[in-house]
Amino acid sequence: MTKKILVVDDSALMRRVLCDIINSDKRFQVVAKATNGLEAFDLLSRNTYDAVVLDVNMPKMNGIELLEELRKYKISARVVMASTDTKEGAKVTMDALELGALDFIHKPNSAIDCREDSFKTNLLRILAVAVDSKPPVFESREKILAERQTVGKMVDIVKRHVAGTAGEKIVAIASSTGGPKALQMVVPELPAELDAPVLIVQHMPKGFTASFAERLDSLSPIAVKEAEDGEELRKGQVYIARGGSHMKVKKTAAGKYEIQYTDEPNREGVKPCANYMFESLMDSRFDNVVCVVMTGMGADGTEGIRNLKTKKKVHVIAQDQNSCTVYGMPKSVANAGLTDQVVPLEQIAQEIILNVGVVTK
């Protein structure tokens, strides 16, 4: 069955290019167009679409304002943002994902560049994921605060009664579509005194991961940053892989561990790829590795964890189907028989804390 798409863009030329690309694939059909957020809001309040391709900068009502209105009136729509890779564009993209957008496509500056095969392929791939994704659920602020209080109490209990597992520990997280929003439910629940460094591979293009790391850092008691090449791993620090490069862990001559970026080919169709990150821990001295696989399309993480388990004691936590935007990566790990726990999104942080413990002073 052909999926119905709404295209929202104030440029007539850009609308035509986007419509031509989308309609060239028999899976999709553009059934409506809007030139600004006000027109789009009117359409979305009266009709349902399988996905919306939404521009950011438009007159009367921009893309962010539209997402705010949809949230206010609890109108659920699968939105793919068309974003620029400027610093400001990356910040706006983070705002959009926080407000309920499912994913984003990096839109070139000119409509002519949008006709290139790479943009066309990427747009159709993201649309295919979006139309099969769960539409956003607008949770109340009260529920989010209640969950944070529960995790806070649990950290206090861990400090008093649980020493955590002995030895050197590390947490490695993989996520893709739906990941930015999901990680905002997990990372801010991790305490500054977590007894392990945390590595995150979130599938994102170059230019967006620094803004994402800054956003998470502003929300979290634990320190969060985009990982730098050659940076030494420290407990109580979250390292987000830079978009467009593969992140690994490398042992130094002094016996420490540091971040290493490589430019190997895409794997599982992505860069960064979590499989490389997991496999780089195979010959490390970490006694316990906690691997977390969250919402996302495809199977990234499965092969890496399978290989890692041949060398290391690994505890694998997978996000459950009901809380995933896209139940692809966690499903692959579960189907391979590699999971130790399958839990809803709101329980992932507490399971990480219980498995690695906190540093007591």
Buried (B, 14 or more C-beta within 10 A) or exposed (E): EEBBBBBBBBBEEBBBBBBEBBEEBEBBBBBBBBBBBBBBBEBBEEEEBBBBBBBBBBEEBBBBBBBBBBBEEEBBBBBBBBBBBEEEBBBBBBBBBBBBBBBBBBBBEEBEEBEEEEBBEBBBBBBBBBBBBBBBEEEEEEEBEEBBEBBEEBBEEBBEEBEBBEEBBBBBBBBBBBBBBBBBBBBBBBBEBBBBBBBBBBBBBBBBBBBBBBBBBEBBBBBBBBBEEEBEBEBBBBBBBBBBBBBBBBBEEEEEBBBBBBEEEEBBEBBBBBBBBBBBBBEBEBEBBBBBBBBBBBBBBBBBBBBBBEEBEBBBBBBBBEBBBBBBBBBBBBEBEBBEBBBEBBBBBBBBBBBBBBBEE
